Amino acid sequence: MEWITTHWDDVLAIIGGVVMAVSAVVKLTATQKDDTVWAKILTVLSALSLVNPDGSVVGKGK
């Protein structure tokens, strides 16, 4: 638990990077199935307040 509290900024940066990378890959693919799955995952992450609905990391201004 101490490691998580010490490195929380790093954890959030990794989560944000993964969200951005997956969002880019999903938009590049031709199928819509992965778009709907990713939208559901973003909804769950948004409910957990890990990412904003637009896919940006919480606390980061537009």
mmCIF file of the N, C-alpha and C atoms, coordinates in Angstrom:
data_MODEL
# 
_entry.id   MODEL 
# 
loop_
_atom_site.group_PDB 
_atom_site.id 
_atom_site.type_symbol 
_atom_site.label_atom_id 
_atom_site.label_alt_id 
_atom_site.label_comp_id 
_atom_site.label_asym_id 
_atom_site.label_entity_id 
_atom_site.label_seq_id 
_atom_site.pdbx_PDB_ins_code 
_atom_site.Cartn_x 
_atom_site.Cartn_y 
_atom_site.Cartn_z 
_atom_site.occupancy 
_atom_site.B_iso_or_equiv 
_atom_site.pdbx_formal_charge 
_atom_site.auth_seq_id 
_atom_site.auth_comp_id 
_atom_site.auth_asym_id 
_atom_site.auth_atom_id 
_atom_site.pdbx_PDB_model_num 
ATOM 1   N N  . MET A 1 1  ? 0.823   -1.192 0.000   1.00 0.00 ? 1  MET A N  1 
ATOM 2   C CA . MET A 1 1  ? 0.000   0.000  0.000   1.00 0.00 ? 1  MET A CA 1 
ATOM 3   C C  . MET A 1 1  ? 0.869   1.259  0.000   1.00 0.00 ? 1  MET A C  1 
ATOM 4   N N  . GLU A 1 2  ? 1.973   1.191  0.699   1.00 0.00 ? 2  GLU A N  1 
ATOM 5   C CA . GLU A 1 2  ? 2.866   2.341  0.754   1.00 0.00 ? 2  GLU A CA 1 
ATOM 6   C C  . GLU A 1 2  ? 3.423   2.669  -0.631  1.00 0.00 ? 2  GLU A C  1 
ATOM 7   N N  . TRP A 1 3  ? 3.739   1.611  -1.402  1.00 0.00 ? 3  TRP A N  1 
ATOM 8   C CA . TRP A 1 3  ? 4.268   1.834  -2.746  1.00 0.00 ? 3  TRP A CA 1 
ATOM 9   C C  . TRP A 1 3  ? 3.251   2.568  -3.601  1.00 0.00 ? 3  TRP A C  1 
ATOM 10  N N  . ILE A 1 4  ? 1.976   2.177  -3.506  1.00 0.00 ? 4  ILE A N  1 
ATOM 11  C CA . ILE A 1 4  ? 0.929   2.820  -4.303  1.00 0.00 ? 4  ILE A CA 1 
ATOM 12  C C  . ILE A 1 4  ? 0.798   4.288  -3.932  1.00 0.00 ? 4  ILE A C  1 
ATOM 13  N N  . THR A 1 5  ? 0.805   4.605  -2.658  1.00 0.00 ? 5  THR A N  1 
ATOM 14  C CA . THR A 1 5  ? 0.687   6.008  -2.255  1.00 0.00 ? 5  THR A CA 1 
ATOM 15  C C  . THR A 1 5  ? 1.911   6.812  -2.668  1.00 0.00 ? 5  THR A C  1 
ATOM 16  N N  . THR A 1 6  ? 3.057   6.190  -2.649  1.00 0.00 ? 6  THR A N  1 
ATOM 17  C CA . THR A 1 6  ? 4.279   6.884  -3.055  1.00 0.00 ? 6  THR A CA 1 
ATOM 18  C C  . THR A 1 6  ? 4.312   7.142  -4.551  1.00 0.00 ? 6  THR A C  1 
ATOM 19  N N  . HIS A 1 7  ? 3.818   6.201  -5.343  1.00 0.00 ? 7  HIS A N  1 
ATOM 20  C CA . HIS A 1 7  ? 3.903   6.281  -6.798  1.00 0.00 ? 7  HIS A CA 1 
ATOM 21  C C  . HIS A 1 7  ? 2.557   6.536  -7.461  1.00 0.00 ? 7  HIS A C  1 
ATOM 22  N N  . TRP A 1 8  ? 1.618   7.146  -6.767  1.00 0.00 ? 8  TRP A N  1 
ATOM 23  C CA . TRP A 1 8  ? 0.273   7.337  -7.308  1.00 0.00 ? 8  TRP A CA 1 
ATOM 24  C C  . TRP A 1 8  ? 0.287   8.163  -8.590  1.00 0.00 ? 8  TRP A C  1 
ATOM 25  N N  . ASP A 1 9  ? 1.112   9.191  -8.659  1.00 0.00 ? 9  ASP A N  1 
ATOM 26  C CA . ASP A 1 9  ? 1.203   9.997  -9.887  1.00 0.00 ? 9  ASP A CA 1 
ATOM 27  C C  . ASP A 1 9  ? 1.661   9.156  -11.070 1.00 0.00 ? 9  ASP A C  1 
ATOM 28  N N  . ASP A 1 10 ? 2.608   8.266  -10.827 1.00 0.00 ? 10 ASP A N  1 
ATOM 29  C CA . ASP A 1 10 ? 3.083   7.387  -11.889 1.00 0.00 ? 10 ASP A CA 1 
ATOM 30  C C  . ASP A 1 10 ? 1.993   6.421  -12.339 1.00 0.00 ? 10 ASP A C  1 
ATOM 31  N N  . VAL A 1 11 ? 1.238   5.893  -11.392 1.00 0.00 ? 11 VAL A N  1 
ATOM 32  C CA . VAL A 1 11 ? 0.146   4.974  -11.713 1.00 0.00 ? 11 VAL A CA 1 
ATOM 33  C C  . VAL A 1 11 ? -0.887  5.683  -12.586 1.00 0.00 ? 11 VAL A C  1 
ATOM 34  N N  . LEU A 1 12 ? -1.261  6.903  -12.215 1.00 0.00 ? 12 LEU A N  1 
ATOM 35  C CA . LEU A 1 12 ? -2.226  7.660  -13.010 1.00 0.00 ? 12 LEU A CA 1 
ATOM 36  C C  . LEU A 1 12 ? -1.689  7.998  -14.394 1.00 0.00 ? 12 LEU A C  1 
ATOM 37  N N  . ALA A 1 13 ? -0.403  8.284  -14.489 1.00 0.00 ? 13 ALA A N  1 
ATOM 38  C CA . ALA A 1 13 ? 0.204   8.564  -15.790 1.00 0.00 ? 13 ALA A CA 1 
ATOM 39  C C  . ALA A 1 13 ? 0.162   7.333  -16.692 1.00 0.00 ? 13 ALA A C  1 
ATOM 40  N N  . ILE A 1 14 ? 0.415   6.168  -16.123 1.00 0.00 ? 14 ILE A N  1 
ATOM 41  C CA . ILE A 1 14 ? 0.364   4.924  -16.902 1.00 0.00 ? 14 ILE A CA 1 
ATOM 42  C C  . ILE A 1 14 ? -1.062  4.657  -17.363 1.00 0.00 ? 14 ILE A C  1 
ATOM 43  N N  . ILE A 1 15 ? -2.030  4.836  -16.471 1.00 0.00 ? 15 ILE A N  1 
ATOM 44  C CA . ILE A 1 15 ? -3.430  4.628  -16.846 1.00 0.00 ? 15 ILE A CA 1 
ATOM 45  C C  . ILE A 1 15 ? -3.816  5.586  -17.973 1.00 0.00 ? 15 ILE A C  1 
ATOM 46  N N  . GLY A 1 16 ? -3.422  6.839  -17.851 1.00 0.00 ? 16 GLY A N  1 
ATOM 47  C CA . GLY A 1 16 ? -3.720  7.820  -18.899 1.00 0.00 ? 16 GLY A CA 1 
ATOM 48  C C  . GLY A 1 16 ? -3.076  7.471  -20.213 1.00 0.00 ? 16 GLY A C  1 
ATOM 49  N N  . GLY A 1 17 ? -1.837  6.989  -20.169 1.00 0.00 ? 17 GLY A N  1 
ATOM 50  C CA . GLY A 1 17 ? -1.146  6.582  -21.389 1.00 0.00 ? 17 GLY A CA 1 
ATOM 51  C C  . GLY A 1 17 ? -1.811  5.400  -22.061 1.00 0.00 ? 17 GLY A C  1 
ATOM 52  N N  . VAL A 1 18 ? -2.245  4.444  -21.258 1.00 0.00 ? 18 VAL A N  1 
ATOM 53  C CA . VAL A 1 18 ? -2.931  3.271  -21.814 1.00 0.00 ? 18 VAL A CA 1 
ATOM 54  C C  . VAL A 1 18 ? -4.257  3.692  -22.443 1.00 0.00 ? 18 VAL A C  1 
ATOM 55  N N  . VAL A 1 19 ? -4.990  4.574  -21.773 1.00 0.00 ? 19 VAL A N  1 
ATOM 56  C CA . VAL A 1 19 ? -6.269  5.050  -22.317 1.00 0.00 ? 19 VAL A CA 1 
ATOM 57  C C  . VAL A 1 19 ? -6.054  5.760  -23.647 1.00 0.00 ? 19 VAL A C  1 
ATOM 58  N N  . MET A 1 20 ? -5.051  6.615  -23.728 1.00 0.00 ? 20 MET A N  1 
ATOM 59  C CA . MET A 1 20 ? -4.783  7.330  -24.975 1.00 0.00 ? 20 MET A CA 1 
ATOM 60  C C  . MET A 1 20 ? -4.355  6.369  -26.083 1.00 0.00 ? 20 MET A C  1 
ATOM 61  N N  . ALA A 1 21 ? -3.496  5.421  -25.771 1.00 0.00 ? 21 ALA A N  1 
ATOM 62  C CA . ALA A 1 21 ? -3.018  4.479  -26.783 1.00 0.00 ? 21 ALA A CA 1 
ATOM 63  C C  . ALA A 1 21 ? -4.149  3.595  -27.299 1.00 0.00 ? 21 ALA A C  1 
ATOM 64  N N  . VAL A 1 22 ? -4.944  3.061  -26.396 1.00 0.00 ? 22 VAL A N  1 
ATOM 65  C CA . VAL A 1 22 ? -6.047  2.197  -26.818 1.00 0.00 ? 22 VAL A CA 1 
ATOM 66  C C  . VAL A 1 22 ? -7.076  3.002  -27.603 1.00 0.00 ? 22 VAL A C  1 
ATOM 67  N N  . SER A 1 23 ? -7.344  4.236  -27.186 1.00 0.00 ? 23 SER A N  1 
ATOM 68  C CA . SER A 1 23 ? -8.296  5.076  -27.921 1.00 0.00 ? 23 SER A CA 1 
ATOM 69  C C  . SER A 1 23 ? -7.826  5.299  -29.353 1.00 0.00 ? 23 SER A C  1 
ATOM 70  N N  . ALA A 1 24 ? -6.543  5.526  -29.530 1.00 0.00 ? 24 ALA A N  1 
ATOM 71  C CA . ALA A 1 24 ? -6.002  5.738  -30.872 1.00 0.00 ? 24 ALA A CA 1 
ATOM 72  C C  . ALA A 1 24 ? -6.126  4.478  -31.718 1.00 0.00 ? 24 ALA A C  1 
ATOM 73  N N  . VAL A 1 25 ? -5.793  3.332  -31.160 1.00 0.00 ? 25 VAL A N  1 
ATOM 74  C CA . VAL A 1 25 ? -5.873  2.076  -31.903 1.00 0.00 ? 25 VAL A CA 1 
ATOM 75  C C  . VAL A 1 25 ? -7.317  1.767  -32.269 1.00 0.00 ? 25 VAL A C  1 
ATOM 76  N N  . VAL A 1 26 ? -8.233  1.985  -31.329 1.00 0.00 ? 26 VAL A N  1 
ATOM 77  C CA . VAL A 1 26 ? -9.652  1.702  -31.586 1.00 0.00 ? 26 VAL A CA 1 
ATOM 78  C C  . VAL A 1 26 ? -10.180 2.583  -32.714 1.00 0.00 ? 26 VAL A C  1 
ATOM 79  N N  . LYS A 1 27 ? -9.756  3.833  -32.764 1.00 0.00 ? 27 LYS A N  1 
ATOM 80  C CA . LYS A 1 27 ? -10.225 4.731  -33.815 1.00 0.00 ? 27 LYS A CA 1 
ATOM 81  C C  . LYS A 1 27 ? -9.627  4.374  -35.181 1.00 0.00 ? 27 LYS A C  1 
ATOM 82  N N  . LEU A 1 28 ? -8.476  3.731  -35.191 1.00 0.00 ? 28 LEU A N  1 
ATOM 83  C CA . LEU A 1 28 ? -7.831  3.363  -36.453 1.00 0.00 ? 28 LEU A CA 1 
ATOM 84  C C  . LEU A 1 28 ? -8.399  2.087  -37.061 1.00 0.00 ? 28 LEU A C  1 
ATOM 85  N N  . THR A 1 29 ? -9.056  1.269  -36.256 1.00 0.00 ? 29 THR A N  1 
ATOM 86  C CA . THR A 1 29 ? -9.591  0.019  -36.786 1.00 0.00 ? 29 THR A CA 1 
ATOM 87  C C  . THR A 1 29 ? -10.894 0.270  -37.534 1.00 0.00 ? 29 THR A C  1 
ATOM 88  N N  . ALA A 1 30 ? -11.187 -0.612 -38.476 1.00 0.00 ? 30 ALA A N  1 
ATOM 89  C CA . ALA A 1 30 ? -12.357 -0.423 -39.330 1.00 0.00 ? 30 ALA A CA 1 
ATOM 90  C C  . ALA A 1 30 ? -13.660 -0.896 -38.693 1.00 0.00 ? 30 ALA A C  1 
ATOM 91  N N  . THR A 1 31 ? -13.577 -1.819 -37.753 1.00 0.00 ? 31 THR A N  1 
ATOM 92  C CA . THR A 1 31 ? -14.795 -2.386 -37.176 1.00 0.00 ? 31 THR A CA 1 
ATOM 93  C C  . THR A 1 31 ? -15.367 -1.483 -36.088 1.00 0.00 ? 31 THR A C  1 
ATOM 94  N N  . GLN A 1 32 ? -16.667 -1.620 -35.871 1.00 0.00 ? 32 GLN A N  1 
ATOM 95  C CA . GLN A 1 32 ? -17.344 -0.846 -34.833 1.00 0.00 ? 32 GLN A CA 1 
ATOM 96  C C  . GLN A 1 32 ? -17.455 -1.615 -33.523 1.00 0.00 ? 32 GLN A C  1 
ATOM 97  N N  . LYS A 1 33 ? -17.218 -2.929 -33.571 1.00 0.00 ? 33 LYS A N  1 
ATOM 98  C CA . LYS A 1 33 ? -17.357 -3.738 -32.366 1.00 0.00 ? 33 LYS A CA 1 
ATOM 99  C C  . LYS A 1 33 ? -16.373 -3.300 -31.291 1.00 0.00 ? 33 LYS A C  1 
ATOM 100 N N  . ASP A 1 34 ? -15.121 -3.052 -31.657 1.00 0.00 ? 34 ASP A N  1 
ATOM 101 C CA . ASP A 1 34 ? -14.148 -2.621 -30.663 1.00 0.00 ? 34 ASP A CA 1 
ATOM 102 C C  . ASP A 1 34 ? -14.469 -1.221 -30.141 1.00 0.00 ? 34 ASP A C  1 
ATOM 103 N N  . ASP A 1 35 ? -15.091 -0.384 -30.974 1.00 0.00 ? 35 ASP A N  1 
ATOM 104 C CA . ASP A 1 35 ? -15.508 0.943  -30.517 1.00 0.00 ? 35 ASP A CA 1 
ATOM 105 C C  . ASP A 1 35 ? -16.542 0.843  -29.401 1.00 0.00 ? 35 ASP A C  1 
ATOM 106 N N  . THR A 1 36 ? -17.494 -0.072 -29.550 1.00 0.00 ? 36 THR A N  1 
ATOM 107 C CA . THR A 1 36 ? -18.529 -0.216 -28.532 1.00 0.00 ? 36 THR A CA 1 
ATOM 108 C C  . THR A 1 36 ? -17.966 -0.816 -27.248 1.00 0.00 ? 36 THR A C  1 
ATOM 109 N N  . VAL A 1 37 ? -17.051 -1.767 -27.378 1.00 0.00 ? 37 VAL A N  1 
ATOM 110 C CA . VAL A 1 37 ? -16.420 -2.350 -26.189 1.00 0.00 ? 37 VAL A CA 1 
ATOM 111 C C  . VAL A 1 37 ? -15.609 -1.292 -25.456 1.00 0.00 ? 37 VAL A C  1 
ATOM 112 N N  . TRP A 1 38 ? -14.838 -0.502 -26.192 1.00 0.00 ? 38 TRP A N  1 
ATOM 113 C CA . TRP A 1 38 ? -14.010 0.531  -25.569 1.00 0.00 ? 38 TRP A CA 1 
ATOM 114 C C  . TRP A 1 38 ? -14.893 1.608  -24.921 1.00 0.00 ? 38 TRP A C  1 
ATOM 115 N N  . ALA A 1 39 ? -16.016 1.925  -25.535 1.00 0.00 ? 39 ALA A N  1 
ATOM 116 C CA . ALA A 1 39 ? -16.936 2.900  -24.947 1.00 0.00 ? 39 ALA A CA 1 
ATOM 117 C C  . ALA A 1 39 ? -17.468 2.394  -23.606 1.00 0.00 ? 39 ALA A C  1 
ATOM 118 N N  . LYS A 1 40 ? -17.755 1.103  -23.518 1.00 0.00 ? 40 LYS A N  1 
ATOM 119 C CA . LYS A 1 40 ? -18.222 0.529  -22.253 1.00 0.00 ? 40 LYS A CA 1 
ATOM 120 C C  . LYS A 1 40 ? -17.126 0.567  -21.201 1.00 0.00 ? 40 LYS A C  1 
ATOM 121 N N  . ILE A 1 41 ? -15.893 0.274  -21.604 1.00 0.00 ? 41 ILE A N  1 
ATOM 122 C CA . ILE A 1 41 ? -14.766 0.319  -20.663 1.00 0.00 ? 41 ILE A CA 1 
ATOM 123 C C  . ILE A 1 41 ? -14.551 1.749  -20.179 1.00 0.00 ? 41 ILE A C  1 
ATOM 124 N N  . LEU A 1 42 ? -14.641 2.724  -21.075 1.00 0.00 ? 42 LEU A N  1 
ATOM 125 C CA . LEU A 1 42 ? -14.501 4.126  -20.671 1.00 0.00 ? 42 LEU A CA 1 
ATOM 126 C C  . LEU A 1 42 ? -15.613 4.547  -19.718 1.00 0.00 ? 42 LEU A C  1 
ATOM 127 N N  . THR A 1 43 ? -16.809 4.012  -19.917 1.00 0.00 ? 43 THR A N  1 
ATOM 128 C CA . THR A 1 43 ? -17.921 4.311  -19.014 1.00 0.00 ? 43 THR A CA 1 
ATOM 129 C C  . THR A 1 43 ? -17.620 3.789  -17.611 1.00 0.00 ? 43 THR A C  1 
ATOM 130 N N  . VAL A 1 44 ? -17.070 2.580  -17.521 1.00 0.00 ? 44 VAL A N  1 
ATOM 131 C CA . VAL A 1 44 ? -16.713 2.019  -16.217 1.00 0.00 ? 44 VAL A CA 1 
ATOM 132 C C  . VAL A 1 44 ? -15.605 2.837  -15.568 1.00 0.00 ? 44 VAL A C  1 
ATOM 133 N N  . LEU A 1 45 ? -14.571 3.175  -16.336 1.00 0.00 ? 45 LEU A N  1 
ATOM 134 C CA . LEU A 1 45 ? -13.475 3.986  -15.787 1.00 0.00 ? 45 LEU A CA 1 
ATOM 135 C C  . LEU A 1 45 ? -13.957 5.367  -15.371 1.00 0.00 ? 45 LEU A C  1 
ATOM 136 N N  . SER A 1 46 ? -14.883 5.919  -16.117 1.00 0.00 ? 46 SER A N  1 
ATOM 137 C CA . SER A 1 46 ? -15.455 7.215  -15.766 1.00 0.00 ? 46 SER A CA 1 
ATOM 138 C C  . SER A 1 46 ? -16.236 7.116  -14.462 1.00 0.00 ? 46 SER A C  1 
ATOM 139 N N  . ALA A 1 47 ? -16.976 6.021  -14.289 1.00 0.00 ? 47 ALA A N  1 
ATOM 140 C CA . ALA A 1 47 ? -17.730 5.821  -13.050 1.00 0.00 ? 47 ALA A CA 1 
ATOM 141 C C  . ALA A 1 47 ? -16.789 5.680  -11.858 1.00 0.00 ? 47 ALA A C  1 
ATOM 142 N N  . LEU A 1 48 ? -15.614 5.124  -12.093 1.00 0.00 ? 48 LEU A N  1 
ATOM 143 C CA . LEU A 1 48 ? -14.613 4.998  -11.041 1.00 0.00 ? 48 LEU A CA 1 
ATOM 144 C C  . LEU A 1 48 ? -13.787 6.279  -10.894 1.00 0.00 ? 48 LEU A C  1 
ATOM 145 N N  . SER A 1 49 ? -14.089 7.272  -11.727 1.00 0.00 ? 49 SER A N  1 
ATOM 146 C CA . SER A 1 49 ? -13.405 8.565  -11.735 1.00 0.00 ? 49 SER A CA 1 
ATOM 147 C C  . SER A 1 49 ? -11.931 8.439  -12.084 1.00 0.00 ? 49 SER A C  1 
ATOM 148 N N  . LEU A 1 50 ? -11.596 7.492  -12.945 1.00 0.00 ? 50 LEU A N  1 
ATOM 149 C CA . LEU A 1 50 ? -10.222 7.350  -13.387 1.00 0.00 ? 50 LEU A CA 1 
ATOM 150 C C  . LEU A 1 50 ? -9.962  8.135  -14.663 1.00 0.00 ? 50 LEU A C  1 
ATOM 151 N N  . VAL A 1 51 ? -10.967 8.258  -15.507 1.00 0.00 ? 51 VAL A N  1 
ATOM 152 C CA . VAL A 1 51 ? -10.833 9.063  -16.710 1.00 0.00 ? 51 VAL A CA 1 
ATOM 153 C C  . VAL A 1 51 ? -12.107 9.863  -16.920 1.00 0.00 ? 51 VAL A C  1 
ATOM 154 N N  . ASN A 1 52 ? -11.991 10.969 -17.614 1.00 0.00 ? 52 ASN A N  1 
ATOM 155 C CA . ASN A 1 52 ? -13.147 11.764 -17.979 1.00 0.00 ? 52 ASN A CA 1 
ATOM 156 C C  . ASN A 1 52 ? -13.871 11.103 -19.154 1.00 0.00 ? 52 ASN A C  1 
ATOM 157 N N  . PRO A 1 53 ? -15.140 11.416 -19.352 1.00 0.00 ? 53 PRO A N  1 
ATOM 158 C CA . PRO A 1 53 ? -15.883 10.797 -20.463 1.00 0.00 ? 53 PRO A CA 1 
ATOM 159 C C  . PRO A 1 53 ? -15.240 11.009 -21.836 1.00 0.00 ? 53 PRO A C  1 
ATOM 160 N N  . ASP A 1 54 ? -14.482 12.083 -22.015 1.00 0.00 ? 54 ASP A N  1 
ATOM 161 C CA . ASP A 1 54 ? -13.841 12.313 -23.301 1.00 0.00 ? 54 ASP A CA 1 
ATOM 162 C C  . ASP A 1 54 ? -12.542 11.540 -23.455 1.00 0.00 ? 54 ASP A C  1 
ATOM 163 N N  . GLY A 1 55 ? -12.176 10.759 -22.431 1.00 0.00 ? 55 GLY A N  1 
ATOM 164 C CA . GLY A 1 55 ? -10.975 9.945  -22.517 1.00 0.00 ? 55 GLY A CA 1 
ATOM 165 C C  . GLY A 1 55 ? -9.740  10.574 -21.910 1.00 0.00 ? 55 GLY A C  1 
ATOM 166 N N  . SER A 1 56 ? -9.834  11.830 -21.475 1.00 0.00 ? 56 SER A N  1 
ATOM 167 C CA . SER A 1 56 ? -8.678  12.471 -20.868 1.00 0.00 ? 56 SER A CA 1 
ATOM 168 C C  . SER A 1 56 ? -8.570  12.049 -19.399 1.00 0.00 ? 56 SER A C  1 
ATOM 169 N N  . VAL A 1 57 ? -7.399  12.197 -18.850 1.00 0.00 ? 57 VAL A N  1 
ATOM 170 C CA . VAL A 1 57 ? -7.150  11.811 -17.465 1.00 0.00 ? 57 VAL A CA 1 
ATOM 171 C C  . VAL A 1 57 ? -7.807  12.826 -16.530 1.00 0.00 ? 57 VAL A C  1 
ATOM 172 N N  . VAL A 1 58 ? -8.367  12.357 -15.428 1.00 0.00 ? 58 VAL A N  1 
ATOM 173 C CA . VAL A 1 58 ? -9.022  13.216 -14.457 1.00 0.00 ? 58 VAL A CA 1 
ATOM 174 C C  . VAL A 1 58 ? -8.035  14.229 -13.920 1.00 0.00 ? 58 VAL A C  1 
ATOM 175 N N  . GLY A 1 59 ? -8.474  15.464 -13.813 1.00 0.00 ? 59 GLY A N  1 
ATOM 176 C CA . GLY A 1 59 ? -7.644  16.531 -13.272 1.00 0.00 ? 59 GLY A CA 1 
ATOM 177 C C  . GLY A 1 59 ? -6.847  17.281 -14.311 1.00 0.00 ? 59 GLY A C  1 
ATOM 178 N N  . LYS A 1 60 ? -6.811  16.768 -15.517 1.00 0.00 ? 60 LYS A N  1 
ATOM 179 C CA . LYS A 1 60 ? -6.066  17.431 -16.590 1.00 0.00 ? 60 LYS A CA 1 
ATOM 180 C C  . LYS A 1 60 ? -7.020  18.366 -17.326 1.00 0.00 ? 60 LYS A C  1 
ATOM 181 N N  . GLY A 1 61 ? -6.651  19.626 -17.401 1.00 0.00 ? 61 GLY A N  1 
ATOM 182 C CA . GLY A 1 61 ? -7.495  20.604 -18.092 1.00 0.00 ? 61 GLY A CA 1 
ATOM 183 C C  . GLY A 1 61 ? -7.476  20.405 -19.585 1.00 0.00 ? 61 GLY A C  1 
ATOM 184 N N  . LYS A 1 62 ? -8.537  20.878 -20.224 1.00 0.00 ? 62 LYS A N  1 
ATOM 185 C CA . LYS A 1 62 ? -8.616  20.753 -21.685 1.00 0.00 ? 62 LYS A CA 1 
ATOM 186 C C  . LYS A 1 62 ? -7.806  21.822 -22.360 1.00 0.00 ? 62 LYS A C  1 
# 
